[in-house]
Amino acid sequence: MKLNYKDIHKDFKLNDTSFATASELLAHTAKYSDEIHDFLKDWFSNKEYIIANTSGSTGAPKAIKLKKKQLQNSALATGDFFKLKEKTSALLCLPTAYIAGKMMLVRALTLGWHIEVGAADAYPLKENLTSYDFAAMVPLQLENSIDKIYQIKKLIVGGGAVSNSLQEKLQKISTEVFATYGMTETITHIAIKKLNNFVPFQGARVIKQPLQKEYYKTLPNTKIYKDERDCLVIKNTSISDTIIFTTDVVALISDTQFEWLGRFDNVINSGGIKLHPEKIEAELSKIISQRFFVAGIKDDKLGEKLVLLIELADNKAAKLRDKLTDAMKNSKRLSKFEIPREMYFVNRFVETDTKKIQRKKTMDLIKGI
């Protein structure tokens, strides 16, 4: 399919309204959303690229150039992978200041979707009674929408890890939910992992299913391999002019599948033992219901020691501290090196605009770290 970024697919609708020209669409969005209007104004300009900002979850946010043709290629890949054709009904509930929200609009314009703008907050379905074929959310939005998520047939989740406790809840619902792997530089996802519906449903019955070991599967035209750090390297000329070297440590399962193990720059060297926070967090999520993360702090003897930070008010901390200490010591899945040596409680974690936890800034809230 040959597309020009100035074209509007004949089946495209925004908030149940069709548009013959870009000018009509821009006039419509100017009435209710400066953010969406500004992006579409940039999209229909004569520039061959857009400027997108990284989320800033692992460092200072930065602006990067992305070619509009490459955004369209990404949209086509998503539509092909999920079999989402024209007239797909979609919900936009992510801010268009970042690539995930921008791409929902690009997919709709490119593929001819009927897209509706919803609340880009932590409760996107709270006042919403509409059903949709497709949507994208961050884990916090999914957690807060679990009782109404049946309104969406297919859902992709990105911007953070889906905890074991949340994934267990997904086994009881009919919505097809997929975790995504990607970043601003890859124009959102380049790989997908199934999170539920491992067994076909019988009629209208939703059967609770056990968690299964699933791996990320790459989208079309994506080649992957590892560098000397065991970090994922991505080559896809349809979405990037350069090879992308990530800081994500992975295990390659096949030419098209991989297991994400954690971030290279998050690895903690504690007494010569390399600890992957994300692996430890996956185990701890089975016994901790609050938001949390683990990190390394300087230690005179070990170099770094493992600590646990939990989002919880101080007046509730003492009781949970004792309970978690016993649970971690009795865990058969955590080695003695993977048990945090200190536990800290924070009333509220520091977040990015896209609801990702800013670990370093949150750690700065704790005196002595």
N, C-alpha and C positions, 0 to 999 in steps of 0.2 A: 504494500500500500504506500503510495507516494503522497505525502502530506506536506502542506505548507503551514508554518506555525500561525499564520494569519487567518487560516481557514477555521470555520466553526462547523463541526459535523452537523449534517442536516437533522439528526435525531436529538441533538443536544438540547437539554432543558436545564434551567437553573430555577429552583423554587417554582416548578411547574410552569415556567414561562419560556417560550421559544424566542429566538433572536435571529433576524435576517443578516445583521451586520455586527461588527465589533463595536461600533459606535452605540448601537442600541443596548448591547450588553453592558458597556461601560456606564452609560447613563443610568441603567437599572441598578447596578451595584453601588454607584455613588450615593444612592439614597439611604443605604443602610449599613455599609461596611467599608470604611476607609482602607482597611487592610487588604480585603479582597479586591477592591477597586484599584489600589495601587499596584498590586501584582498583575492584574489583567491589563492594566495600562502599559506596564513594562513588557508583558508578554506580546501584545499586539504592536509594540514599537518596531522600528526598523533594525534594532540591534539583533545580532544573531545569537546572543547569549543573555542569561539572566544572572543576577548576583544572589547567591544563597548564603545564609549564615549557618555555621555549625552550631550545635546546641550549647557547647561550653561545659558539658558535664565532666570532661577530663582535662580541661584547660581553658584558657581564654578563648571566647568565641572568635571565629575568623570568617571573613567573607571570601567566597571563592566564585569563579566564573563557571557557569555550566551552559553548554550549547543547547539551544532550544530543540534542535533536531534530536539531540541525545535524550532529552526529556521525553520527547515523543516516542523514541525507540523503547525507552523504559516502560512507558504506558502500554505500548503494543505487547511487550513481553509479559506484563502482568495480565492483560486481557487474554492472551493466549494460554498462559499457565492455568488460570482459574476459569477459562471458558466464559468470560464475561463479555457479551456482545453488545450491540447497540440496544438502547432502551433499558439497560440495566439501571435499576433504582439504587442510588447510593447516598449515604449520609456523610457529610463533611463536618467532623466535630474536632478537628485539630487546627491549631492556629496556622494561618497561611504565611506567617512570618518565617516559618521554617519549611524545609524541603518536603516533609511528609504531607503537610497541608497543601502546599503548592501542587504536589503531584496528584492529589485527588482531583483538583480542578483540571489539570492537564489530561488526566485519564478521561474525564468526562468530555472535555472538548475534542479530544482525539478519537475516542471510541463511540461517542454519541450517547453518553449516559444521561439519565435524568437524575440530577444531583440536587440535594436539599441541604441548605446550610443550617446546622444545628448549633447547640451550645458547645463552645470549645472550652469546657471546664471539666471539673472532676466528675460531674454527674450528667453526661450528655443525653441520657434517655429519661431523666427525671420527669419532665413534663411532655414527653414525646410519646404519642400513641401510634405512630406510623410504622409500617413494616418496610424493610429494605432488603435488596439482594446482596449488598456489599457495603462494608465500612472498614475504617482503620481506627485503632485506638492505642493508647498506651496502657500498660498493665493496671495503673490506678483507676483509669476510666472503666476498664473491664471489671475490675473488682467491685466497683461501686454500681455497676449496671447488671450484675449477674442475674438478678431476679427478672430482668426485662430483656436480657440479651437474645431471647428467642425471637425478638422482632427483627433480627438480622440473620440472613441465611448463611453468609460467609463473612468471616471477620479476620483481618490480619492484625497482629499485635506486635508493636516494635517500641523502641526507645527504652528498653530495659528488660531484665529477665522476668519470666513468668514463674512465680514461686510454685513449689510442689503443692502447697495447700490450695492455691488458686487453680492449678491444673486439675487437682482432684475434683473440684467443684465443676469443672468443665465436662467431666465424664457423665454428668447427669443431664446435660442439655443437648438439644437437637442442632444448634448452630455449629457449623464447621468452623473451627478456630485454628489459625496457623500463626506460629511465631515467625518473624522475619529477621533476616540478617542483612544489614546494610548500614550505610552512613551517607552523609551529604555528598561525599566525593563519588559514591557509586549511584547517586540519584535514587535514594531509598534502597529497597531490597534487591539483592542479587541471588538470594537463596531463601527457601521456605522450609519450615518444619511443621508437620502435622501435630496438633496437641490433643485432639480428641476424635470421637467417631471412628475408632479403630475397627469396630465391628458394625456391620450394617444394621440399621434399626428395623424392628419388626412392626410394621404399621405405624401407628401414632405413639407407640410405647417408647419411652426413653429408658434404656437399660444402663445402669451404672457399670462402667467398664474399668478394669485395672489400668494403671499407667503403663505405657510401653516405652521401650527404648527407641527413640526416633532420632534421625540425623537430618541436618540441613541438606536440602537438594537444590542444586543450582538451577537458575532460570536459563532459557535458551541463550546460546552464543557466549556463555561464560566458561572460561578455563581457569582452573585453580591449581596451585601447588604451594609448597612451603619454602621459606628461606632458612638460613642457618640458625635462626632463633626459634624455629618451629612455628613461625607466624605465617598466617595466610597471605598469599599473594594472588591478586585477581587480574585477569586479562579479559577485557570485553571491549572490543573496539567500537561497538555500537553505542556505548554509553560513556566511554572515556578514551581520550587520545593517548593516554599514558598507562603503563602498568601500575597498579595500585598496591603498594606495600603497606599492609596493615600492622597493627600491634596486637592482633588477636592470636593467641596460641591455640592451635587446632590439632586434631588427629584426623588424617585423611582416611576415609573409609573406602572411597573409590574415586574415579576421575570426576564424579559429579556430586559426591556426598562427603560431608565432613562433620566432625563433632567439635563444638566450641568448648574450649577448656578454661579460658579466661584471658585477661589482658596482660601482655608482657610487662607493661609498666606498673601493674598492680602486684606482681610477684613479690612475695615477702621472703627474704633470706634470714631465717631465724636459726642461729647456731649452725649454719651450713645446710640446713634443711630448707628446700624451696617449697613454699606453700602458695597454692592458688586460691585467693579469696573466694572466687566464684564457685569453686568446687565445695569449699567448706560451707558457704552460704546455702548451697543446694541441700546439704544435709541438715543444717540448722533450721531451715524453713519448715522442717517436719515437726519441730518442737517450739518454734517461735511464731506467734500469730501477728505480732506487731511488725512494723517496718524496721529493718535493721541492716547493718552491713559490718563486715570485719575489715581490719586494716592493720598495717604494721607501724609501730612507733619505735623511735630510737631506744636502744637498751645497751648499757655498758658491757654486759656479759655476752648477750646473744647477737648483738648488732642491731637486730630488730626483734620486737616481741609482738605477738598476735593479740589484738584487742577487739572487743565486741562493742558496737554502739547500737543502742535501741531507742526508737522514738517512743518515749513514754514519760508521763509526768513524774516528778520526783516522789510524790506521795504514794505512788503505786509501785515504786521500784524495789523496795526492800523485799516484799513478798515474792516478786517474780525472780529476783536475784537468786534466792535460795533454791527455788524450784528449778531454774535453769542450770544452776551449778550441778545439782544432782543428776539432771537429765543428760547433761553433756558428759559427765564422768561415766555414766552407764551406757552411753551410746556405743554400739558395736561397729558403727560406720565411720567414726572419727578416731584417728590415731591420737596418741598422747600429744603429738606435736600440733595437731589441728584443734585442740581445745584452747580457746582464748584464755590468756593469763590475767586479763583485766576486763571488767565490764563497766560501761558508762551509759548513762541515760540522758537523752536530750528531749526537751519538750517538743521541738519541731525541727526536722531536718531542713537544711538549706536546699532549695530546688532551683532548677532552670525554669524558663518559661514553658518548656515542654514537659514539666513535672519529673524530670530526671533528678536523682539525688546528686548534689555536688559534694562529693566525699571530703575533699580537702577543706572546703569552707565549713562543712559541718564539724569536722575534727577541730577546726580552729575555735569552735565554741567551747571546747572542753579545756579548762585550765590545766596546764601541765603537759599537754601533748604538743 
